Amino acid sequence: MLATTDRARAVWLRCLASAFRTALACTIVGCTTLYGPAAVQHYIAFPAFSYVTVILIVTDATLGDTLHGCWLALYATIQSVGPALLSLWLVGPGRFTNGTISLAVALAAFVVAFPEGTHLIAKRIALGQIVIVYVIAFINGVDAEAIMHPLNVAASTAIGVLACVIALLLPYPRLACWELKQDCGKLAENVSERLNLYVKAFCAEDNALALTSISQAKPLTIAGAKLLQSIKRYQESVKWERLPLKFLRNFYLNPGERLQELEIPLRGMEIALTSTSSFPIRMLEAETKQGLVQLEEHVSLTLKQIKNCFPRDSFTVPESNADKIIEFLQTLQATIPTNHEDLPSFFFLFCMKLLQRKSLAKPITSIQQKESSTPCQKNGFFKSMWMSNWSTSVNCKRLMPAFKCSLSLGLAVLFGLIYSKKYSYWSGLPVAISMAAAREATFKVANVKAQGTVLGTVYGVFGCFVFERYFPIRFISLLPWFVVISFLRHSQMYGQAGGISAVIGAVIILGRKDFGPPSEFAIARIVETFIGLSCSIMVDLLLQPTRSCSLAKVQLSKCFGTLSACVGSMSLAANRKTNLLEKQRRLKLDVSELGKFIGEAEVEPNFWFLPFHSACYCKLLASLSKLVDLFLFSADAVGLLEQESQKLGASWKESVNKLHGDVEIFKEMAGSLVKCFEDVTLLKSLTFLEKKLENKNISYDLELGKSSNWNIFKASSLKDDKIDSIISSYLQHSKEIVDKFHAADHEGERELKSQVVLCLSALGFCMSNLIKETREIEKGIIELLQWENPSKHINLYEISCKIHALNN
């Protein structure tokens, strides 16, 4: 209950702080544009875009984000206003037509959207400036000044940026380094609590106590993942604060890197505990329990040191306690488990030792931080921006997103002008400022943008009606709206897109004057926004017609291809860790991409298509995510074994041959089944496959296909006892290797033996769980194929034979 209250209080404080900063920045813009000197008001001719700039930059920002935003706004202005000024001066605003001005907007948008290295905020500001410069110049016609009009747009952007900087400095600066330190402290406490609960579960006397501790750790795991995301975000912002605030250099010690490394062993400990069949653990002795508790206390003390950002050398563990921990680690399980049910316990100890090693890793030095500094800090902002954007060859993958953005914006402006010339720029502006960095759920995003626009506009009209005679109070009425929007932005219903649309919709009505009757403006803006969003949806459907569920299926097959490569990379041969880690990282990226497609497909309208089987895909995603972790632990175990084997010399090479055979059997079984998954997930339908076989007059024979697909048949028909026999053979051969160790009383020999035992046991656990998860994936694939082919009987072996016959 207390944790829930603290979490609710933290959410309230965060949203209130964000609302206050946004309100302060908008107040500065409002006071400047409404009550400032006439000369200033003359140059800031587009206060609406000043508000838009504020919302784009200051939302949930730190001082570092805002300083970064200043550079991005300056770069965007040079990229958009400069060419626009030249074109208006050469052509003249009065010579444009609806078609030519739309074409000019589309071409300028393509130039902005095409470079890959430009930050998303810079692109949004530049695209918004393009719409304002060209469309309003066309609306004003011959009265528009070719030189001063673009400069007025730049001045309106500048006042918005200046307001953001002031808002982040008053009443005190919101420093990213401070936020980073706070989150690192919370994450250190989170890791310490989870570690304590995992050790409690491991040492529990019955299943009920163990399950209670594991259940208590689950919400902490979710909270830890959110803290890690926050830390990664603030790490980028800190780089922009370090330069102007050199006097705070010592304040920027960043323990986030070390804390992120500790997440990996904790995930392994959770996997080990959830894989344990019963408690108490049989092989757990009183000395082991005591050693685990002391090791947990030692890691917790190290976490306190990391939390307080002290240099590692200034922190010392009590000498007596340190000696006990070293002795415990040296004698930690010096015998290979004979029963595969003991493997989770040994894997838990392996992860515990890995956690202790990572917690004592040396922090990144200031020299290393300089070497890993951003290109902006090494080469200068504009030089690095130019290099990242234009020095490389043309990237064909960027052509389609840039063309989509260009066409969407051009059509939005064209149809907006056809509907209402006076308010036509409001059809292009929502498309410009909501440009996405990657593919997104088109219909959902358009829906929340439309809802947000309507909500904000209605609130603005209502505020104008209530406070019609009291303009200052009308402006103050924005404050509660900012608070509401802060919560909406963090909700699943509206998100960032809906929240930003809602706040802009209200502020451009309540924060300005002399723009006509509010009701008339509101209706016109809602219609123009609808026109812009409709153009964006239409272009997406025309240029990117592939549905998210189809992309998810293709990506699933790609994941199985990468998974097959990971299985093939598992080996005890020398120098195999790097290769396995490379394949594991690629699999992690593919699985992450699959998760994005699944998220899009879940909110995608079905229309006349087969509904997306979300539950099945989510199960497959969970299994693949677990496999990603298991391959990472396998790579760690192989790498540590490689280090220890160097101490054994030729005797290790002679002893490891039998283990190679066991690993090869595992690879043959798991790899062939995964290859089968890759083939069957690429099928459009079983009916389509049968028609192709019939059209090509190809017959298949299950018995003839058995020779080439026999491994698939064996893997898919594996029973638990057969899996156990493979792992038992591996454990028996591992025991034979460990039994060859001599001089067990020698301290170094004892530590080496313990390390080899834990590494071999961890690798055995990973192989066992890899096969089990592969079988879970098999069930998911059968369920998915049955969903897509309800009238067919699903037999993976038979389908594989058909595919093999067709390909040969």
Sequence and secondary structure as in RCSB ss.txt:
>XXXX:A:sequence
MLATTDRARAVWLRCLASAFRTALACTIVGCTTLYGPAAVQHYIAFPAFSYVTVILIVTDATLGDTLHGCWLALY
ATIQSVGPALLSLWLVGPGRFTNGTISLAVALAAFVVAFPEGTHLIAKRIALGQIVIVYVIAFINGVDAEAIMHP
LNVAASTAIGVLACVIALLLPYPRLACWELKQDCGKLAENVSERLNLYVKAFCAEDNALALTSISQAKPLTIAGA
KLLQSIKRYQESVKWERLPLKFLRNFYLNPGERLQELEIPLRGMEIALTSTSSFPIRMLEAETKQGLVQLEEHVS
LTLKQIKNCFPRDSFTVPESNADKIIEFLQTLQATIPTNHEDLPSFFFLFCMKLLQRKSLAKPITSIQQKESSTP
CQKNGFFKSMWMSNWSTSVNCKRLMPAFKCSLSLGLAVLFGLIYSKKYSYWSGLPVAISMAAAREATFKVANVKA
QGTVLGTVYGVFGCFVFERYFPIRFISLLPWFVVISFLRHSQMYGQAGGISAVIGAVIILGRKDFGPPSEFAIAR
IVETFIGLSCSIMVDLLLQPTRSCSLAKVQLSKCFGTLSACVGSMSLAANRKTNLLEKQRRLKLDVSELGKFIGE
AEVEPNFWFLPFHSACYCKLLASLSKLVDLFLFSADAVGLLEQESQKLGASWKESVNKLHGDVEIFKEMAGSLVK
CFEDVTLLKSLTFLEKKLENKNISYDLELGKSSNWNIFKASSLKDDKIDSIISSYLQHSKEIVDKFHAADHEGER
ELKSQVVLCLSALGFCMSNLIKETREIEKGIIELLQWENPSKHINLYEISCKIHALNN
>XXXX:A:secstr
 HHHHHHHHHHHHHHHHHHHHHHHHHHHHHHHHHHS HHHHHH   HHHHHHHHHHHHTT  HHHHHHHHHHHHH
HHHHHHHHHHHHHHHH GGG  HHHHHHHHHHHHHHHHS SSS HHHHHHHHHHHHHHHHHHHHHGGGS TTHHH
HHHHHHHHHHHHHHHHHHHSSS   HHHHHHHHHHHHHHHHHHHHHHHHHHHT SSHHHHHHHHHHHHHHHHHHH
HHHHHHHHHHHHHHHHHTTTGGGGGGG   HHHHHHHHHHHHHHHHHHHH  SSS TT  HHHHHHHHHHHHHHH
HHHHHHHTT  GGG    HHHHHHHHHHHHTS  S  SSGGGHHHHHHHHHHHHHHHHHTS    HHHHHHT  H
HHHH HHHHHHHHHHSS   HHHHHHHHHHHHHHHHHHHHHHHH STTTHHHHHHHHHT  SS   HHHHHHHHH
HHHHHHHHHHHHHHHHTTT HHHHHHTHHHHHHHHHHHHTSTTTHHHHHHHHHHHHHHHHT  SSS HHHHHHHH
HHHHHHHHHHHHHHHHHH    HHHHHHHHHHHHHHHHHHHHHH  SSTT HHHHHHHHHHHHHHHHHHHHHHHH
HHTS  TTS    HHHHHHHHHHHHHHHHHHHHHHHHHHHHHHHHHHHTHHHHHHTHHHHHHHHHHHHHHHHHHH
HHHHHTT S HHHHHHHHHHTT    HHHHHHHHHHHHHHHT  HHHHHHHHHHHHHHHHHHHHT   TTSHHHH
HHHHHHHHHHHHHHHHHHHHHHHHHHHHHHHHHHHHHH TTS   HHHHHHHHHHHH 
